[in-house]
Amino acid sequence: PRRSWALTRPAQFRLGPERIEVTPLVLAAGDGAGVIRLAGSIPRAGDGTLDASVLGLELRDVYALLQRDTTTIGGTLQLDLTVGGTAAAPTIWGAGSVADLLVGDLGSPFVQGVFNYATQRLDANLLLWKTGRPVLSIGADLPLDLALGEVPRRRLAGPLTIRAVAVPHDAARPLGF
């Protein structure tokens, strides 16, 4: 990893039958350019709400931690995420962005997205930017079971919608995708 991370203070995890509780956990980057925060409870049999916030996390560092090839990945992640409900019927909301995204041959200076999951439907929207202007909008409405545990099938029956719209741009300037 390029960046070192350290706990800013001790944190505790309490495992119970209803939920896994997390006292505020804060990891700070050694260079001051990033922070990861977790607080709340991960639902199990009972209700819970976990809030997560990530700022300045290098995707290459995540791949290195997972012992994956880091040569074709890049970008800096910012994410706000809330997981609630129960393990069997979670709700998930999030908004985030990646600056200087690189995935294989795909590159985009800035990507931002929002997603909401409830009642076994994922609604997500993604916007890719290039030179300060949006170039591609992708939206999805998917029937999924994102229960926090084993399920027979993640993909459920029902309408599946994915839409992509290229935003008009000056055709004289290549996008570089």
MIBAMAR-531980 format. One line per field, with one value per residue: x, y, z of N, C-alpha, C, CB in turn; residue in one letter. Coordinates in steps of 0.001 Angstrom, whole numbers, plus 500000, padded with zeros to 6 digits. Glycine has a CB too. Example, Ala and Ser with C-alpha at 12.3 -4.5 7.8 and 13.67 -1.06 7.14 Angstrom:
residues 2
nc1 [513190  512850]
nc2 [494310  497750]
nc3 [507800  507080]
cac1 [512300  513670]
cac2 [495500  498940]
cac3 [507800  507140]
cc1 [513200  512900]
cc2 [496700  500030]
cc3 [507800  507870]
cbc1 [511308  514084]
cbc2 [495527  499402]
cbc3 [509046  505725]
code [A  S]
END
This chain:
residues 177
nc1 [500825  500376  499807  499891  497811  496156  494581  492736  491899  491158  488846  485775  484220  481180  479756  476600  473443  471439  472651  475773  477749  479494  481758  482589  484829  487741  489911  492842  494691  498224  499411  497515  495641  493366  490503  488687  485597  483562  480515  477981  475627  475713  473125  471631  469704  468061  467092  469307  471707  474279  476708  478955  481845  484058  487011  489381  490529  492690  492129  494006  495461  493542  493285  495890  495902  494070  495602  495639  496136  497593  498172  496312  494387  493090  492557  490803  488770  485706  483131  479896  477893  475052  473795  470946  468001  467241  469275  468108  466392  467705  468320  469963  471827  473660  476234  478726  482033  484644  487778  489945  489654  490650  490197  491333  491404  489654  489186  488412  488221  486546  484036  480767  478244  475049  473111  470374  468910  466173  463424  464075  464951  467302  468251  470197  472457  474838  477370  479629  482393  484247  486811  485517  482845  479778  479743  478640  475761  474483  471907  470227  467768  467198  466092  467029  468339  469841  470402  472105  473678  473539  471624  469245  469214  470633  469864  466647  463300  461532  461075  463919  465934  468219  469820  471638  473018  474588  476066  475765  478642  481433  482201  484608  486572  488286  487160  488770  488282]
nc2 [498785  502269  504182  504570  503460  504109  503365  505887  505910  503445  500883  499045  495894  494317  491239  490010  488199  489652  491763  493086  495175  498234  500292  503724  503501  504674  505129  506678  508134  508109  510288  512207  512467  510915  509197  506736  505865  504023  503294  502198  499559  496313  494695  491642  489226  491123  494618  497070  499713  500785  503145  504272  505936  506988  508451  509434  506913  504840  502927  501176  500500  499015  496820  495828  495053  492978  491258  491330  491928  495001  496609  497402  498976  501898  505006  507207  506832  508101  507692  507463  505556  503780  501115  499409  498072  494580  491576  489761  491374  493853  497422  499637  502456  504734  507013  508106  508701  508417  509527  509990  507415  504163  501219  498477  499035  501124  504458  507266  510597  511360  509845  509555  508410  507171  505069  503003  500587  498616  496622  494441  495589  497213  500408  502324  504889  506220  508469  509448  511538  513802  516015  518007  517809  515958  512749  510240  508636  506251  504176  501951  499563  496991  493678  492219  490073  491096  490141  489866  487405  483874  483121  481499  482502  485388  487085  488025  487222  489396  492732  494027  496736  498541  501404  503396  506466  508444  511533  514340  515670  517650  516585  516823  516548  513886  511460  509731  507248]
nc3 [500000  499338  501216  504734  507443  510550  513682  515338  517908  520457  519434  519679  519078  519502  519670  519294  519533  518243  516882  515560  517251  516810  518260  517749  515148  513897  511341  510345  507717  507482  506208  506439  504425  504262  505665  507466  508742  510979  512573  514794  514366  512972  511462  512603  513744  514872  514510  513103  512582  510650  510069  507644  506541  504096  503038  500749  500136  498501  495641  494627  496914  498295  496562  496808  499492  499325  497944  495139  491585  491050  488921  487030  488167  489660  491397  493659  496410  497708  500022  501414  503471  504581  506375  507227  508899  509063  509055  507300  505842  504740  504523  502389  501806  499851  498759  496590  495225  492782  492115  489353  488155  487193  485552  484268  480869  480920  481737  483744  484663  486794  488688  489834  492083  493260  495402  496369  498363  499088  500169  498497  496087  494073  493385  491384  490350  488162  487205  484800  484381  482323  481671  483244  482489  482324  480762  480484  481595  483775  484778  487024  487911  489853  490637  493490  496063  498731  501232  504365  504498  503691  500809  498626  495965  494586  492504  491667  490520  488319  486948  485294  484911  483050  482087  479857  478988  476722  477104  475097  473430  472349  469268  468018  469866  471218  473652  475085  476168]
cac1 [500000  501085  499476  499732  496591  496239  493434  492933  491632  490665  487470  485294  483166  480454  478978  475417  472514  470610  473458  477187  477895  480812  481949  483208  486132  488267  491249  493318  495887  499404  499717  496393  494822  492256  489910  487620  484831  482452  479850  476614  475498  475404  471961  471595  468293  467343  467376  470575  472082  475716  477106  480348  482300  485407  487533  490790  491004  493219  491686  495209  495784  492562  493692  497114  495489  493412  496617  495229  496975  497344  498648  495216  493360  493522  491509  490651  487361  484968  481870  479051  477067  474260  473155  469971  467053  467714  470140  467259  465753  468468  468211  471309  471858  475023  476633  480175  482725  486017  488561  491024  489345  491252  489855  491787  491593  488678  489619  487533  488740  485671  482806  479984  477067  474178  472361  469417  468396  465114  462385  464677  465180  468447  468161  471532  472747  476261  477660  481048  482762  485501  487134  484531  481484  479300  479789  477844  474879  474016  470953  469798  466734  467422  465518  468115  468255  471131  470401  473451  473849  473279  470281  469287  469530  470735  469029  465260  462392  460955  461653  465295  466112  469525  469789  472868  472809  475781  475769  476406  479878  482070  482701  485975  487511  488101  486927  489881  487865]
cac2 [500000  503542  504993  503830  503797  503757  503708  507131  505545  502062  500629  497752  495175  493429  490277  489551  487494  490608  492648  493273  496601  498807  501627  504444  503064  505694  504909  507884  507953  508715  511572  513126  512605  509979  508752  505739  505853  503075  503414  501689  498111  495523  493897  490185  488875  492346  495804  497745  500752  501017  504250  504211  507066  506749  509590  509332  505535  504490  501607  500340  499985  497964  495652  495287  494383  491739  490529  491288  492677  496431  497366  497870  499612  503161  505948  507556  506648  508761  506957  507510  504361  503406  499804  499303  496965  493324  490826  489139  492425  495084  498619  500139  503727  505221  507981  508122  509122  507966  510443  509372  505988  503321  499802  497934  500069  502193  505520  508424  511484  511459  509055  509711  507558  507016  503826  502767  499227  498338  495693  493602  496340  498109  501528  502918  505835  506484  509520  509542  512895  513985  517444  518857  517659  514572  512131  509019  508420  504870  503933  500556  499175  495558  492839  491473  489761  491430  489755  489746  485989  483010  483060  480583  483262  486850  487683  487635  487430  490734  493591  494458  497878  499192  502397  504180  507586  509244  512957  514925  516407  518148  515421  517076  516191  512492  511305  509019  505995]
cac3 [500000  499277  502375  505988  508173  511966  514518  516073  519302  520500  519017  520154  518382  520415  518908  520001  518647  517497  516041  515866  517549  516564  518808  516637  514668  512991  510795  509668  506896  508074  505574  506653  503224  504217  506923  507373  509990  511120  513870  514821  514513  511788  511848  512496  513937  515207  513700  513333  511629  510599  509204  507230  505746  503582  502300  500388  500096  497180  495191  494471  498242  498597  495778  497399  500723  498903  497189  493740  490661  491219  487764  486170  488992  490251  491765  495066  496764  498779  500135  502597  503377  505759  506291  508310  508829  509647  508139  506277  505034  504968  503692  502151  501087  499727  497744  496564  494017  492575  491282  488571  488064  486173  485665  482994  479854  481136  482631  483840  485697  487958  488631  491053  492057  494427  495335  497445  498327  500064  499690  497461  494841  494071  492458  491371  489280  488037  486238  484471  483973  481581  481524  483912  481955  482323  479439  480452  482743  483827  485857  487109  488875  489794  491692  494122  497483  499311  502641  504911  504801  502540  500223  497480  494749  494754  491437  491853  489392  488273  485915  485435  484028  483014  481020  479716  478083  476468  477123  473912  473649  471146  468542  467546  470931  471654  475078  475693  476815]
cc1 [500859  500940  499376  498490  496759  494937  493730  492675  491133  489198  487073  484214  482512  479534  477822  474468  471675  471409  474929  477377  479344  480853  482633  484628  486590  489696  491654  494579  497042  499742  498583  495431  493646  491768  488804  486937  483725  481849  478437  476598  475112  474244  472181  470120  467455  467679  468746  470773  473579  475972  478594  480655  483749  485820  489005  491364  491426  492772  492874  495614  494818  492933  494956  496790  494837  494347  496184  496202  496615  497704  497521  494087  493926  492326  491451  489163  486909  483612  481191  478036  476318  473592  472219  469078  467568  468605  469322  466630  466483  468000  469624  471190  473300  475190  478146  480727  484112  486688  489664  490863  490075  490875  490205  492075  490627  489237  488613  488061  487866  484398  482061  478722  476297  473452  471474  468884  467377  464104  462841  464767  466381  468235  469507  471690  474220  476467  479172  481324  484080  485675  486010  483114  481055  479308  478921  477054  474357  473084  470530  468729  466686  466731  466594  467778  469645  471151  471834  473683  473564  471820  470361  469702  469613  469857  467628  464460  461840  461649  463055  465507  467522  469487  471100  472617  474119  475355  476485  477633  480392  482728  484137  487012  487274  487965  488055  489455  488428]
cc2 [501265  504330  504103  504358  503359  504141  505009  506937  504110  501977  499250  497214  494275  492553  489781  488868  488441  491435  492574  494776  497037  500165  502426  503963  504110  505328  506177  507553  508711  510075  512583  513240  511634  509612  507747  505699  504810  503282  502863  500196  497472  494609  492407  489798  490120  493462  496361  498831  500977  502149  504121  505428  506808  507973  509344  507925  505191  503081  500659  499739  498874  496693  495012  494528  493034  490839  490277  492109  494165  497257  497933  498510  500905  504017  506137  507610  507577  508072  507252  506396  504153  502079  499696  498099  495753  492622  490211  490168  493750  496228  499164  501422  504174  506239  508027  508628  508506  508970  509653  507856  505335  501883  499181  499060  501235  503203  506651  509322  511539  510657  509300  508870  507595  505689  503705  501344  499068  497422  494914  494275  497250  499156  502240  503829  506201  507540  509589  510923  512861  515484  518343  518757  516204  514012  510878  508895  506989  504740  502483  500413  497649  494824  491922  491160  489968  491156  489541  488328  485189  483085  482130  481267  484735  487565  487134  487849  488854  491567  494059  495591  498429  500160  503185  505254  508346  510698  513581  515751  516902  516964  515595  516687  514752  512421  510562  507770  504830]
cc3 [500000  500579  503607  506716  509622  512661  515253  517560  519297  520082  519514  519222  519422  519581  519771  519031  517780  516498  516444  516052  517369  517251  517710  516363  513661  512628  510058  508887  507531  507490  505720  505486  503160  505602  506618  508736  509909  512497  513747  515001  513192  512171  511662  512615  514234  514246  514045  512306  511744  509617  508914  506363  505364  502778  502015  500393  498669  496808  495033  495821  498647  497846  496358  498680  500421  498096  495751  492902  490744  489989  486912  486964  489573  490573  493266  495394  497879  498823  501461  502434  504689  505471  507486  508131  509580  508628  507007  505342  505249  504082  503562  501333  500989  498625  497766  495256  493987  491647  490598  488466  486902  486491  484321  482022  480011  482116  482607  484946  486954  487707  489934  490935  493359  494269  496563  497274  499448  499383  498449  496089  495037  492991  492516  490166  489332  486956  486048  483899  483213  481346  482056  483399  482040  480899  479344  481747  482666  485020  485844  488190  488803  490933  492275  495569  498066  500810  503101  505409  503545  502124  499014  496182  495086  493738  491578  490576  489466  487222  486278  484431  484172  481836  481031  478675  477949  476412  475932  474292  472314  470423  468047  468607  471348  473177  475782  476456  476054]
cbc1 [499067  500572  498159  501011  495336  497449  493109  492021  490583  490839  487312  484753  483722  479643  479864  474718  471594  469904  472949  478135  477421  481114  482796  483218  486075  488201  491293  493585  495647  500567  500021  496915  495676  492655  489356  488178  484236  482926  479829  475876  474465  476663  470759  472498  468145  467657  466297  471739  471291  476493  476780  480649  482147  485472  487329  491575  489908  494770  490918  496386  495750  491120  493927  498127  494520  492173  496927  493780  496808  498115  499521  494667  492876  494470  490163  491348  487116  484835  482108  478358  477928  473197  474215  469130  466770  466515  470906  466166  464240  469942  467214  472198  470982  475946  476002  480704  482809  486070  489158  492378  487843  492808  488321  490747  491439  487337  491012  486052  488891  485333  483102  479635  477460  473158  473310  468246  469547  464428  461093  463892  463914  469775  466959  472614  471859  477048  477086  481472  482867  485496  487406  484952  481403  477874  481216  478743  473693  475211  469726  471004  465300  468900  464333  469428  467734  471470  469553  473673  472923  473660  469749  467936  468472  472203  469605  464636  461230  461050  460759  466307  465071  470713  468566  474088  471668  476501  476209  475407  480939  483117  481799  486141  487364  489287  485631  490615  486329]
cbc2 [500006  504372  505766  503964  503124  504456  502564  508224  506519  501478  500735  497867  494349  494241  489095  490719  486618  491535  494101  492688  496909  498933  501613  505935  501614  507115  503651  509028  508436  507806  511362  514469  512417  508736  509960  504310  507251  501583  504896  502064  497766  494700  494326  489472  487852  492773  496879  496756  502078  499722  505631  502889  508417  505443  510917  510160  504552  504594  501722  501173  501118  498418  496051  496416  495274  492062  489211  491813  492145  496940  496494  496717  498654  503907  505476  508916  505217  510338  505449  508919  503123  504503  498625  500559  496597  492406  489725  488318  492570  494833  499697  499072  504809  504084  509405  506760  510660  506506  511614  509700  505777  503509  499577  496974  499472  501627  506031  508000  512866  512939  507515  511204  506149  508219  502614  503834  498184  499670  496466  492334  497172  497331  502503  501827  507101  505182  510900  508428  513834  513182  517774  520240  518160  514483  511787  507778  509460  503860  504853  499622  499849  495265  492002  492258  488293  492887  488474  490760  485542  481564  484502  479939  483019  487318  487380  488416  486377  491416  494794  493267  498969  498142  503350  503278  508518  508811  513627  515799  515531  519264  515130  518562  517142  511608  510586  509935  505885]
cbc3 [501217  498104  502149  506890  507527  512644  515525  515523  519980  521908  517464  521590  517147  521489  518431  520710  519470  518459  516137  514721  518982  515024  520157  516923  514028  513634  509843  510683  505435  507910  504108  506965  502019  503471  507742  506956  510286  510923  514362  513555  515590  511279  511054  513615  515081  516623  513909  513295  511883  510187  509858  506464  506523  502705  503087  501301  500601  497157  493862  493877  499277  498223  494310  497687  501517  498080  497870  493570  489206  492400  486912  485352  490130  489316  491245  495390  497174  498546  499989  502781  503034  506117  506271  508394  507382  510072  508897  506938  505398  504733  504311  501416  501792  499491  497998  496834  493936  491981  492128  489195  487917  486111  486044  482407  478483  481651  482243  484112  485136  488273  488412  491310  491747  494566  495224  497429  498461  500585  499370  497333  494432  493844  492815  491362  489395  487706  486707  483467  485202  480211  480047  483808  480490  482930  479084  480239  482766  483926  485730  487405  488554  489819  491143  494042  497732  499040  502871  506048  505967  502857  499814  497292  493641  494610  490001  493006  489397  489636  485676  485202  484328  482879  481180  479314  478589  475145  478480  473142  474359  471485  467374  467166  472147  471181  475305  476611  476899]
code [P  R  R  S  W  A  L  T  R  P  A  Q  F  R  L  G  P  E  R  I  E  V  T  P  L  V  L  A  A  G  D  G  A  G  V  I  R  L  A  G  S  I  P  R  A  G  D  G  T  L  D  A  S  V  L  G  L  E  L  R  D  V  Y  A  L  L  Q  R  D  T  T  T  I  G  G  T  L  Q  L  D  L  T  V  G  G  T  A  A  A  P  T  I  W  G  A  G  S  V  A  D  L  L  V  G  D  L  G  S  P  F  V  Q  G  V  F  N  Y  A  T  Q  R  L  D  A  N  L  L  L  W  K  T  G  R  P  V  L  S  I  G  A  D  L  P  L  D  L  A  L  G  E  V  P  R  R  R  L  A  G  P  L  T  I  R  A  V  A  V  P  H  D  A  A  R  P  L  G  F]
END
